[in-house]
Amino acid sequence: MPRHPRGFDVDQALAHLQRRDRRLAGWIGRIGPLEAPAGWRRPFDPVDALARAILFQQLSGKAASTIVGRVEAAIGSRRLHADTLARIDDAGLRACGVSGNKALALRDLARREQAGEIPSTRQMAWMHHEAIVEALVPVRGIGRWTVEMMLMFRLGRPDILPVDDLGIRKGAQRVDGSDTMPTPRELQARGERWGPYRTWASLYLWRIADFAEAGGARTNRSQD
């Protein structure tokens, strides 16, 4: 049985999507119910999550995990924040495998944390998702896609559609049987019918894109 996040009715979401989009409904019937993503609506630390997102960008999971482990060892903490990152200089970050651009991004994140510019999870609970995007994208190295992933997979926001994501665009192309992927603007318009459950539609579009990949491999998502 799928895990149902507290306060979110999965059955209601699926019924809405199937009612509003006949083509997507066929795929939902074929795939069946999806489980809530791991980490959905569990407590997390936004600053630490953003720091890790910066370190993981454009790297394989294994390579990024190795670099993160080195940084954690160098600062003597598994908590990546302004106070702990201050324990290591830029040369030390480079020795851990952190690029110059990522080091600058971590310093900018730390500076903004100290200035009170990074909202807490308590504050985010009362913020519209676009307000969260606006608050976080000024951080160097953090783009809209990274924030949307946080909104979906950590905050459990039910109505997020990352229109720049390659996998989601490929999924939408397959649903519609089109020769070309929709543009982000076209996908935004296409997704209006899925609201207020566009997050759940996105989960299905990623899975549908998997069907288009040889061997069922996950389509690469866009990176900031």
N, C-alpha and C positions, 0 to 999 in steps of 0.2 A: 504494500500500500504506500502511496506517496506521502511524504511528510507535509503536513499542512501548516504553514507559518501561522502563528497566533495572529488573529485579527484579519486574516486574508482567506477568503473562500475560493479555493482553487476550482471547485465544481462550478461556481458562479462565473468565474473568469472564463473557463472553457466553454460554458454554455453561451456566454456573450460572444466570444470569438467565432464559434460555430454558427451562431445566428446571424452575425454581421458579415461574414466572409465565407461564402460557400466553397471557394477553392481551398482556402486554408483549412476549412472544416474537414475536407477529405483527407488532408495530411494529418490532422489531429487524430482522426479516427484510425488512420494507418499506424501512427506512432504510439498512440495511447497516452495515458497520463504521465507527466514528467514529475520527478521529485523536485522539491525546492532545492536550489543550489546550496552547496556546503557553505556554511558561514552566514547564511541568510538571517538577518536581523539579530545576530549575536553581538554582544558588546565588542567594541574594537576601539583602537586608538587612532584617530585621524592623522595626526602628525607622523606617527610611526608608519602607518599604511602608505602615506604619500612618499615618505623617504624610501620605502621598499619599492614602491612603484617606479620611482626614479632609477633605482639601482637595477631593476629588472628590465628596463626598456631596451629593446633591440638586442637582447641576449637570449640564448636558450635558458630554460629553467635551471639546468644543472650548472651552467657557467655562472648565472646570476646568484644562485644559492651559494656557490663557492665564495664569490666576492662578498656577499652579505655576511657569511660566516667569518671571513677574515676581518671585516669591519667590526663585527661584534666582539671578536677576540681582542682587537686593538683598543677598543674603547672600554672593554670590560663590562659590557652590558648588552642585553638583547633588546633594549629600548632605544630606538633611534630618535633622539630629541635634541634640542639646542644644547642642553647641558651636557649630554653624553657625547655628541658630535664635537663639542668644543675640546674634548680630550685628545683629539687627533688633528694634526695640521694637514695642509693640502698634500705635502710630500708623503705623509703617512697614508692618506687616501689613495694616492697613486700607487704606492707600494702594495696596497690591497687589490689593485686592479681597477680602481675607479677612474674613469676618464676625467679629463679636465672640465668638460662641459657638465658632467654629472656632479663633480665636486662643487662647481659654481651653483648648480641647482640645489644641492643640499644646504649650502651656506645661505642661499636666498630663503629656502624654507625655514631654516633656523631663525633667520632674522625676522621673518614674518610671524613666526610663532612667538618670539619674544615681544613683538609689537602688538600681540593680541589680534592678529589678522586672520588666524585659522580658527574657524568656529569649532566648538566642542560638539560631541554627539548630542549632548543635551540641547544645545542651541540649534543644531541641525534638525532635531525632531520637530521644531516649530517653523522651520524655513521651507519655502517652496523650493522645488528641486532646481529651478532656474537661478534662484538666489544663491544656492550652494555652488552651482557652476560658476557664477560671477565672482563669488568669494575666493575660489580656489584656482581658477585658470591664470590669474596674474602671477602665481608662483612659477618661477623659471622651470622649464621642463615638464610642467603639468598642463596638458591640453584637455579639451572637452571630453575626449574619449575616456581618459583615465578617470575623470570625475564621474562620468556616466557609469563606468564599471563599479565604482564605489557606491553610487546610488542604487544600482541594481543588486549587487552581490553582498554588500555589507549593510546598507541601510534598508534593503528590502522594499524600495519604492516600486509600486506596481505599474507605473505608467511611464516607463522610460523606453525610448526607441533610439538607439545609437545609429543614426542614419548614415554616418561615415564609415561604419564597420563593413569590411569587405564580405565577411561571412553572412551577415544579415542581408546585404544587397544580393548576394548570390542565392540565398534562400528565397528571397522575394522573386527573383528571376525565375527560379524553378517552380514556385507556386503558380506563377502566371504563364509559364510556358513560353517565355519571351526569349528572343535571340540575343538580347543585350540586358545588362544589369540596369536597374533603375538608377537615376542620379539621386544624390541625397535629397534634393528638393522633391523629386517625384516620389521617393519613398516616404518622405514626410507627409505628403498629401495622401498617399496610398494608405498610410497607417492611421489616418484620422478615424477610420471606422473601427479600429481596434481599441481606442481609448474607452474606458480608463484602465485597460489591462495590456498596454503595449509592452511591458516587461515580459509578460507571459508569451505574447506573440513573438517577441525576440528570441526567447528560449527555443521555441519551435522552429523559427527560421534558421537558427544555428544548426539545429538537428537536421533540418531538411537539407541544408547545404552539405552536411556530412554525407548524405546519400549520393550527392553529385561527385564526391571525391573518391578516387580509386582506393579500394581497401577500407573505406569508411573513415579515413583520417579527417580530423577536424580542420576546417578551413581556417587559415591564419586570420586573426583579427587585425584590425588596423592598429598602428602604434602612433602615439603622439610624437 
